[in-house]
């Protein structure tokens, strides 16, 4: 079915079922379904779509952006930068007197102080910021969950992996991807818990997932966030 509202048109499928409430779902490919009780009038379905219109358009935009893939950054004023699951506007401040380039969150913007407003220097300053933040966030998360484990990590390392968010080897050495600093804190916690559980179970057997689920029952939501958002976790 097709519905137009506020100058925008969407396609959706409606499924009538033996249920008491009406609801709407959208998958990661932008397919929209309305689930309604049998006999629900059309105007009730239309009202639901209008009530959820802003959210629907937001999700469709996110899907379209994801399909297009990451756009090459130019490191200019106003560029969008992801940090702890929130998108911030980039502000570049040039100051030849600063001892070292640094990145700080100020007044809702990610501010980069550099001696020279050069794109490569801005990029490297951002990477150092993410490395430092990731190390701090991961260490805090490990400390907060350590009481659930008899074994402690032998070492904690931050890496530039292109394929994994975290690893745990047989020597109990934990390694985490610096890009995790772009994810929400609860997603970082999930990756930390996941790798700490490998200190007990080195493989992904049922015992491993039971332990993960015991410590974080909604871990699949965190996995889903990484699946849908990893494409934009770039510098």
Wavefront OBJ file of the C-alpha trace (Angstrom):
o trace
v 0.000 0.000 0.000
v 1.049 3.616 -0.555
v 0.469 6.585 1.731
v 1.455 10.239 1.211
v 1.776 12.743 4.049
v 3.566 16.105 4.317
v 4.780 15.762 0.755
v 6.486 12.390 1.361
v 5.296 8.997 0.126
v 5.939 5.614 1.718
v 5.047 2.051 0.865
v 3.868 -0.301 3.577
v 2.176 -3.637 4.100
v -0.694 -4.096 6.523
v -1.331 -7.396 8.297
v -4.554 -7.979 10.215
v -4.234 -10.398 13.109
v -5.984 -11.543 16.263
v -4.489 -8.877 18.490
v -5.720 -6.020 20.655
v -3.362 -3.215 19.677
v -2.058 -1.666 16.471
v 1.669 -1.317 15.857
v 4.268 -0.635 13.205
v 7.637 -2.250 12.430
v 10.435 -1.544 9.979
v 13.292 -3.883 9.119
v 16.864 -2.883 8.282
v 15.974 -2.707 4.568
v 13.188 -0.161 5.072
v 10.267 -2.563 4.686
v 7.366 -1.182 6.732
v 4.619 -3.348 8.212
v 1.526 -2.297 10.129
v 0.108 -4.978 12.429
v -3.517 -4.310 13.316
v -6.507 -6.102 14.866
v -8.985 -7.506 12.368
v -11.548 -4.900 11.414
v -9.316 -1.892 12.120
v -10.619 1.067 10.039
v -8.332 2.671 7.465
v -8.338 6.041 9.220
v -6.859 4.409 12.345
v -4.005 3.003 10.250
v -3.456 6.413 8.655
v -3.397 8.081 12.071
v -0.739 5.635 13.256
v 1.419 6.384 10.223
v 1.082 10.133 10.786
v 1.879 9.806 14.490
v 5.052 7.867 13.626
v 5.882 9.869 10.492
v 8.988 11.632 11.802
v 10.415 8.371 13.143
v 9.643 6.558 9.884
v 11.421 9.241 7.837
v 14.392 9.164 10.201
v 14.728 5.380 9.876
v 14.379 5.534 6.098
v 17.137 8.154 5.933
v 19.393 6.004 8.137
v 18.767 3.024 5.849
v 19.556 5.084 2.750
v 22.756 6.430 4.322
v 23.797 2.908 5.283
v 23.246 1.612 1.745
v 25.357 4.442 0.335
v 28.185 3.512 2.700
v 30.623 5.779 4.527
v 31.339 9.098 2.886
v 34.926 10.332 2.730
v 35.513 12.902 5.451
v 37.066 16.244 4.645
v 37.600 17.340 8.302
v 36.042 20.728 7.870
v 33.959 22.936 10.144
v 30.451 21.539 10.628
v 31.232 17.966 9.555
v 29.345 15.255 11.456
v 31.421 13.216 13.910
v 30.189 10.226 15.939
v 31.115 9.912 19.616
v 29.487 7.633 22.220
v 26.562 6.965 19.897
v 25.755 10.643 19.317
v 26.520 12.648 16.198
v 28.264 15.943 16.899
v 29.193 18.851 14.680
v 32.925 19.333 14.226
v 34.467 22.659 15.184
v 38.086 23.367 14.262
v 39.997 25.921 16.351
v 43.429 26.926 15.096
v 45.875 28.094 17.766
v 49.616 28.110 17.080
v 50.335 28.508 20.800
v 48.795 25.239 22.016
v 51.385 22.650 23.188
v 49.583 19.765 21.462
v 46.517 19.139 19.326
v 43.545 18.083 21.407
v 39.849 17.219 21.093
v 37.219 18.222 23.663
v 33.442 18.145 23.838
v 32.223 21.708 24.352
v 28.713 23.169 24.118
v 27.382 20.242 22.114
v 30.232 20.278 19.583
v 33.353 18.191 19.147
v 36.038 20.864 19.181
v 39.489 20.161 17.748
v 42.296 22.504 18.759
v 45.147 22.372 16.266
v 48.203 24.476 15.501
v 47.474 24.182 11.809
v 44.047 23.508 10.257
v 45.373 20.707 8.085
v 43.038 17.774 7.326
v 45.666 15.138 8.142
v 46.521 16.762 11.477
v 42.816 16.964 12.343
v 42.367 13.300 11.430
v 45.321 12.216 13.566
v 44.096 14.340 16.495
v 40.704 12.640 16.242
v 42.259 9.166 16.185
v 44.353 9.930 19.272
v 41.218 11.192 20.991
v 39.305 8.001 20.175
v 42.215 5.798 21.264
v 42.438 7.571 24.628
v 38.690 7.592 25.167
v 38.350 3.938 24.215
v 41.081 2.908 26.654
v 39.463 4.877 29.495
v 35.938 3.616 28.732
v 37.028 -0.011 28.363
v 39.064 0.023 31.573
v 36.135 1.491 33.518
v 33.765 -1.097 32.069
v 36.117 -3.968 32.913
v 36.484 -2.704 36.478
v 32.707 -2.457 36.905
v 32.146 -6.041 35.689
v 35.196 -7.706 37.235
v 33.233 -8.924 40.273
v 31.434 -11.424 38.016
v 34.702 -13.129 37.038
v 37.330 -15.020 39.002
v 39.981 -14.340 36.360
v 41.377 -10.895 35.640
v 42.675 -9.792 32.229
v 46.443 -10.066 31.984
v 46.579 -6.999 29.751
v 44.252 -4.545 28.011
v 45.201 -3.191 24.612
v 43.593 -0.831 22.090
v 44.069 -1.726 18.425
v 43.292 -0.543 14.904
v 41.589 -3.748 13.804
v 39.551 -3.670 10.614
v 37.695 -6.918 11.336
v 36.923 -7.260 15.067
v 35.532 -5.147 17.907
v 37.425 -7.111 20.525
v 39.420 -10.264 21.156
v 40.534 -12.420 24.059
v 43.401 -14.882 23.630
v 44.348 -17.940 25.670
v 46.650 -15.810 27.829
v 43.676 -13.665 28.924
v 44.942 -10.659 26.969
v 42.047 -8.446 25.903
v 42.198 -6.225 22.828
v 39.585 -3.668 21.764
v 39.008 -1.626 18.623
v 39.477 2.126 19.170
v 36.361 2.788 17.075
v 34.273 1.530 19.999
v 34.539 5.057 21.418
v 32.005 6.003 18.740
v 29.440 3.542 20.120
v 26.992 4.137 22.999
v 28.294 3.209 26.446
v 25.995 0.181 26.752
v 27.314 -1.163 23.430
v 30.888 -0.732 24.713
v 29.829 -2.602 27.848
v 28.498 -5.428 25.688
v 31.774 -5.835 23.796
v 33.683 -5.766 27.104
v 31.384 -8.379 28.664
v 31.630 -10.490 25.511
v 35.428 -10.585 25.669
v 35.530 -11.081 29.448
v 33.218 -14.083 29.035
v 35.870 -15.529 26.724
v 38.145 -15.654 29.777
v 35.760 -18.404 30.955
v 34.765 -19.920 27.603
v 37.225 -19.355 24.751
v 34.743 -20.438 22.062
v 31.177 -19.420 21.238
v 29.396 -22.484 22.598
v 26.070 -22.472 24.445
v 27.769 -22.011 27.810
v 29.445 -18.874 26.530
v 26.215 -17.301 25.293
v 24.385 -18.274 28.478
v 27.003 -16.395 30.478
v 26.769 -13.363 28.186
v 22.974 -13.433 28.468
v 23.134 -13.701 32.240
v 25.282 -10.571 32.509
v 23.492 -8.658 29.735
v 20.058 -10.080 28.871
v 19.494 -7.607 25.999
v 22.889 -8.192 24.384
v 21.292 -8.893 20.997
v 20.114 -5.281 20.861
v 23.744 -4.181 21.236
v 24.865 -6.579 18.519
v 22.151 -5.182 16.289
v 23.360 -1.629 16.898
v 26.866 -2.604 15.803
v 25.520 -4.409 12.742
v 23.466 -1.418 11.630
v 25.905 1.334 12.623
v 29.415 -0.008 12.036
v 29.479 1.484 8.516
v 29.596 5.022 9.930
v 32.173 4.354 12.663
v 35.042 5.764 10.653
v 37.541 8.626 10.829
l 1 2 3 4 5 6 7 8 9 10 11 12 13 14 15 16 17 18 19 20 21 22 23 24 25 26 27 28 29 30 31 32 33 34 35 36 37 38 39 40 41 42 43 44 45 46 47 48 49 50 51 52 53 54 55 56 57 58 59 60 61 62 63 64 65 66 67 68 69 70 71 72 73 74 75 76 77 78 79 80 81 82 83 84 85 86 87 88 89 90 91 92 93 94 95 96 97 98 99 100 101 102 103 104 105 106 107 108 109 110 111 112 113 114 115 116 117 118 119 120 121 122 123 124 125 126 127 128 129 130 131 132 133 134 135 136 137 138 139 140 141 142 143 144 145 146 147 148 149 150 151 152 153 154 155 156 157 158 159 160 161 162 163 164 165 166 167 168 169 170 171 172 173 174 175 176 177 178 179 180 181 182 183 184 185 186 187 188 189 190 191 192 193 194 195 196 197 198 199 200 201 202 203 204 205 206 207 208 209 210 211 212 213 214 215 216 217 218 219 220 221 222 223 224 225 226 227 228 229 230 231 232 233 234 235
